[in-house]
Amino acid sequence: MNNTASVKVAKKKKPASLDAKKARAGWFFVLPFVIGFVILYIPMLISSIEFSFSKIHVLGKAGYALEFIGLENYRDALFSDAEFVRTLTESIQQLVLDVPAIVIFSLFMAIVLNQKMLGRAVFRAIFFIPVILATGLIDQIDQGNAAMDYMNSGGIDTGAGGAESEGLINTMDITNLLGNMVIGTELVEYVVGVVNNIFNIVNRSGVQMLIFLSGLQSISPAIYESCKMDGATGWETFWKITFPMISPMILVNTIYTVIDSFTSESNVVMRYINRVYNTGSLRPRELSSAMSWIYFLLVLALIGLVSLLVSAFVFYQRRD
Amino acid sequence: MNNNTTDAQLRKISRKEMQIDFEGKLSFKERLRLKYFSWKFAGELVYKIFRFVLLIGISYIIIYPFLTKILNSFMSPEDLVDVTVKLIPRHPNIDQWKFIILENDYFLALINTALISLGCAFFQTLICAIIGYGFAKFKFKGRNLLFLFVIITMLIPHDTLLLAMFMKFRYFDIYGLFGLFGLEINLINTVWPLFFLSITGLAFKNGLYIFIFRQFYRGVPDELEEAAYIDGTGVFKTFFQIILPLSIPMMTTVFLFSFSWQWTDTFYTASPFFTTSDIHLLPNIVEMPQSLKMDFAATGLWESIVTNTCGMLVILPLFIIFLFAQRQFVEGIERSGIVG
C-alpha cells in the first residue's frame, strides 16, 4: 500500500515524457499562427460580421461607433441593389463552367509535361510564367485594356488576353465541326465556350498544374513498369493507375480552383463589391461587407457540394 | 534428354555470341523496316507530333500577350494611326520607357517594392515553414481544429475582411488594451500591417504555403529527427540545423511565390492601406507621365499602350528572377510530394 503510493509520487516527479515534450514543442511551432489568429484574425472576422449588420458612424479621433440595424444591409444587397444578384448568378454559373475545364486542362498538361521529351524544361518554364507574372497589377491593367479593346475593335492588339482569342480560333469552325457529330448542342456550346476562354483557363491553371505534377511524381514508377509488363495500353494505364492515384489531387485542385477563382481580383463579384465599397452612395462599406458575406456563404456551400461529389470518386492509397 | 542438351548448349553460348547470331539473321534493311514501319512506331510518332504542336500552341497563347505588349511599347504615336501597322512598329521609339522611368520615379518605386517584397517573402517563408512543421510532425491536442482554422483563413478572401482590416489597423488595438492607456495607434500608410500579417502567417495566400510545407514535412522520414533526438539535440535545434536546410528547394518555391505575388500585389499596398503615396511603390508608377500626354485620334489606344509599358516595367525584374530561379521553382514543388 505504502509502496504503491511512493511509486505514484515518484511518477509525478518524473520529467515529462518525450511525447508530452514534443506536444509542447508542437505548440511552440504553431504559436505564430495561434497568436495572429487570436489577436488579429478573430477580431477582424467578428467585426466584419458586425459591420454587415450595422451602420458605421466615424467619430473622428475617438474611433467609430456601430448602430445595429439588423438585416437591413442584406435586404438592400439582395433586393434593392440592381446589379448584385445578377452579377452573383452569372459569376456562379461561370464558376461551374470554368472549374471542370481548368481541372481537366491542368491534369492533361501536367501529364504531358511529366513525360520525357525534347525541350521539356523550356515548356515547363513557359507554362509557369502566368503563375508568376500575370497576377495582381498586370491583371488589373489587362482588364482596363480589355474594356478599351472592346470599344475600338480592330487596329493594334493591346495583348489584354480574351480579346485576342477571337483571332486565334474561329468559333464558327468548331461549331461546324462538332455540330456534325451527334453529341448534343449543350456540349458543343460548352466546348466552344471553353475554347474561347482558353487564354483565361491557361492563365488560371498554373498552380493546379504544379500540384498535379507533384502528385504524378509521387506515383511509384514500379507500378507503371508492371502495367507495361502485363501489356496494358497507355489508355488503360491512365484510367486504372494514374487516375485513381491522382484523384486526391483532383479533389484538392477542384477546391483550390473554386477558392482561387472566387478570391481573385478579376472575379466579377469581387470587382463589383469593390466598386460598391468605393463609390456606393448609401452605407457603401456596410453594404459591401454584407455582399461579401452573402457571396462567401454561397461559395462555401458550393465547395461543400463539390467536395461531397468529388470525394465519392477519390481513392486513397493509404489511410492514416 | 533433349532438355539436357539444350541446357548444355545454352551454357556454352556466351551472351555476345547469342547476340551476333540473332542479328546475323536480319539484314540492316530488315531491321530498319521492323523498327520504323510498324503501327506502334507510327502511333508514337503521331502522338509525339501532336504533343509538340499542342505545347507550342499553348506556349504561344501564354507568350503572345507579353510579346504584343513589349512590341507595342516601342510604337510611336504615328504607328497607332497607321492601319497597316499591326504588330511590329514602323517608327520604333523608346519614349514611353524613357519618360516612365524618368517621370514616374521608377527606380525609387523599384527599391521600395523590392525591400517590401523581400521582407515579406522572407518572413512568410520562414514562418510558414515553422508552422507547417508544427502541423506535420507533432501530435498535440487541438491540432486538427487549428488546421481547420488555417483552412478557414485560406477560404475567406481578404476582400471580405477589407473594411474590418482597415478599421483594425486604423485604430490598432489588442482587445482594448491600448485604449485603456489612452493610446491611439494608426498603422495606415505604414508597412506594419503587412509585417504583422506576415509574421503571423495570415498574409496573402499564406494558408496555401502552410499547407504546402505541411505536406512536404510529412514526407520527411521521422527517423531523421529521431536520430538527432537520440544524439541529444533539442527539438528546435533539430529543426533549424537539420530540417530547415533540407527544405531549401521547397522554401525557394514558396519564396518565389510570395515574392512575386507581393511584387504585383495591389491589395495591401494600395488604398485603403496606403492612401497617400508617402511610400512610392511599383503600382504607383502605372499612370501617364506628363510628357506623354497627348490628344489625337488614337488617344485611348495610346493610353493603354503606355499603361502596358508601365506593366512591363513592373514585371521585368520579376521575369529576370524567374529565368534564373525557374529550375529550382519547378523542382521544389515536384519534390513536395503533396498527397491528399
Chai-1 contact restraints between the chains, C-beta under 6 A:
chainA,res_idxA,chainB,res_idxB,connection_type,confidence,min_distance_angstrom,max_distance_angstrom,comment,restraint_id
A,K22,B,F138,contact,1.0,0.0,6.0,A-B,restraint_1
A,A23,B,F140,contact,1.0,0.0,6.0,A-B,restraint_2
A,A25,B,V235,contact,1.0,0.0,6.0,A-B,restraint_3
A,G26,B,G134,contact,1.0,0.0,6.0,A-B,restraint_4
A,G26,B,F138,contact,1.0,0.0,6.0,A-B,restraint_5
A,G26,B,F140,contact,1.0,0.0,6.0,A-B,restraint_6
A,W27,B,F140,contact,1.0,0.0,6.0,A-B,restraint_7
A,F29,B,I130,contact,1.0,0.0,6.0,A-B,restraint_8
A,F29,B,Y133,contact,1.0,0.0,6.0,A-B,restraint_9
A,F29,B,G134,contact,1.0,0.0,6.0,A-B,restraint_10
A,V30,B,I131,contact,1.0,0.0,6.0,A-B,restraint_11
A,V30,B,G134,contact,1.0,0.0,6.0,A-B,restraint_12
A,P32,B,I127,contact,1.0,0.0,6.0,A-B,restraint_13
A,P32,B,T200,contact,1.0,0.0,6.0,A-B,restraint_14
A,P32,B,G201,contact,1.0,0.0,6.0,A-B,restraint_15
A,F33,B,I131,contact,1.0,0.0,6.0,A-B,restraint_16
A,F33,B,G201,contact,1.0,0.0,6.0,A-B,restraint_17
A,G36,B,T200,contact,1.0,0.0,6.0,A-B,restraint_18
A,G36,B,L202,contact,1.0,0.0,6.0,A-B,restraint_19
A,F37,B,F149,contact,1.0,0.0,6.0,A-B,restraint_20
A,I39,B,I174,contact,1.0,0.0,6.0,A-B,restraint_21
A,Y41,B,L202,contact,1.0,0.0,6.0,A-B,restraint_22
A,M44,B,L161,contact,1.0,0.0,6.0,A-B,restraint_23
A,M44,B,A164,contact,1.0,0.0,6.0,A-B,restraint_24
A,M44,B,M165,contact,1.0,0.0,6.0,A-B,restraint_25
A,M44,B,K168,contact,1.0,0.0,6.0,A-B,restraint_26
A,S47,B,A164,contact,1.0,0.0,6.0,A-B,restraint_27
A,S48,B,L161,contact,1.0,0.0,6.0,A-B,restraint_28
A,S48,B,A164,contact,1.0,0.0,6.0,A-B,restraint_29
A,F51,B,L163,contact,1.0,0.0,6.0,A-B,restraint_30
A,G63,B,Y171,contact,1.0,0.0,6.0,A-B,restraint_31
A,V112,B,R51,contact,1.0,0.0,6.0,A-B,restraint_32
A,F123,B,L55,contact,1.0,0.0,6.0,A-B,restraint_33
A,R124,B,V330,contact,1.0,0.0,6.0,A-B,restraint_34
A,A125,B,Q326,contact,1.0,0.0,6.0,A-B,restraint_35
A,I126,B,S59,contact,1.0,0.0,6.0,A-B,restraint_36
A,I126,B,I62,contact,1.0,0.0,6.0,A-B,restraint_37
A,I129,B,I62,contact,1.0,0.0,6.0,A-B,restraint_38
A,I132,B,S260,contact,1.0,0.0,6.0,A-B,restraint_39
A,I132,B,F322,contact,1.0,0.0,6.0,A-B,restraint_40
A,L133,B,I315,contact,1.0,0.0,6.0,A-B,restraint_41
A,T135,B,W261,contact,1.0,0.0,6.0,A-B,restraint_42
A,T135,B,T264,contact,1.0,0.0,6.0,A-B,restraint_43
A,G136,B,T264,contact,1.0,0.0,6.0,A-B,restraint_44
A,G136,B,D265,contact,1.0,0.0,6.0,A-B,restraint_45
A,G136,B,T266,contact,1.0,0.0,6.0,A-B,restraint_46
A,L137,B,T264,contact,1.0,0.0,6.0,A-B,restraint_47
A,L137,B,T266,contact,1.0,0.0,6.0,A-B,restraint_48
A,L137,B,P283,contact,1.0,0.0,6.0,A-B,restraint_49
A,L137,B,V314,contact,1.0,0.0,6.0,A-B,restraint_50
A,I138,B,G311,contact,1.0,0.0,6.0,A-B,restraint_51
A,I141,B,T307,contact,1.0,0.0,6.0,A-B,restraint_52
A,I141,B,G311,contact,1.0,0.0,6.0,A-B,restraint_53
A,N145,B,S304,contact,1.0,0.0,6.0,A-B,restraint_54
A,M148,B,G300,contact,1.0,0.0,6.0,A-B,restraint_55
A,M148,B,S304,contact,1.0,0.0,6.0,A-B,restraint_56
A,D157,B,T68,contact,1.0,0.0,6.0,A-B,restraint_57
A,T158,B,S304,contact,1.0,0.0,6.0,A-B,restraint_58
A,G159,B,P65,contact,1.0,0.0,6.0,A-B,restraint_59
A,G159,B,T68,contact,1.0,0.0,6.0,A-B,restraint_60
A,G159,B,K69,contact,1.0,0.0,6.0,A-B,restraint_61
A,G161,B,P65,contact,1.0,0.0,6.0,A-B,restraint_62
A,F199,B,I61,contact,1.0,0.0,6.0,A-B,restraint_63
A,V202,B,I61,contact,1.0,0.0,6.0,A-B,restraint_64
A,V202,B,I62,contact,1.0,0.0,6.0,A-B,restraint_65
A,L210,B,I333,contact,1.0,0.0,6.0,A-B,restraint_66
A,I211,B,I338,contact,1.0,0.0,6.0,A-B,restraint_67
A,L213,B,E334,contact,1.0,0.0,6.0,A-B,restraint_68
A,S214,B,I333,contact,1.0,0.0,6.0,A-B,restraint_69
A,S214,B,E334,contact,1.0,0.0,6.0,A-B,restraint_70
A,S214,B,S336,contact,1.0,0.0,6.0,A-B,restraint_71
A,S214,B,I338,contact,1.0,0.0,6.0,A-B,restraint_72
A,Q217,B,E334,contact,1.0,0.0,6.0,A-B,restraint_73
A,S218,B,G337,contact,1.0,0.0,6.0,A-B,restraint_74
A,S218,B,V339,contact,1.0,0.0,6.0,A-B,restraint_75
A,P248,B,G340,contact,1.0,0.0,6.0,A-B,restraint_76
A,T263,B,P157,contact,1.0,0.0,6.0,A-B,restraint_77
A,M270,B,D159,contact,1.0,0.0,6.0,A-B,restraint_78
A,R285,B,L163,contact,1.0,0.0,6.0,A-B,restraint_79
A,S289,B,L163,contact,1.0,0.0,6.0,A-B,restraint_80
A,S292,B,T160,contact,1.0,0.0,6.0,A-B,restraint_81
A,F296,B,T160,contact,1.0,0.0,6.0,A-B,restraint_82
